[in-house]
């Protein structure tokens, strides 16, 4: 994943959907420099790996045990 820096003028005339789709497709951060020198970063949401499935079991009646224990 890389960074790309552009000015606000570079983006004028480009549809927002096109800009956002390019960020998503390239999996890159787009840094936009505003006229006053401030910068805004647009970046894709990271993809999370699925959680592993763990072997095991839950004891029958576990809910009732919690109620009796005062939880």
JOLIN-V704643 format. One record per backbone hydrogen bond with DSSP energy under -0.5 kcal/mol. CO is the residue of the C=O (numbers start at 1). NH is the residue of the N-H. Records with the same first field share a line. If there is no record, write none. Layout:
# JOLIN-V704643
CO = NH, NH
This chain:
# JOLIN-V704643
2 = 29
4 = 31
6 = 33
7 = 11
8 = 11, 12
9 = 12
11 = 14
15 = 19
16 = 20
17 = 21
18 = 22
19 = 23
20 = 24
21 = 25
22 = 26
23 = 27, 28
29 = 4, 31
30 = 32, 42
31 = 6, 33
32 = 34, 40
33 = 8
34 = 37
38 = 34
40 = 32
41 = 43
42 = 30
52 = 54
59 = 62
61 = 65
62 = 66
63 = 67
64 = 68
65 = 69
66 = 71
67 = 70
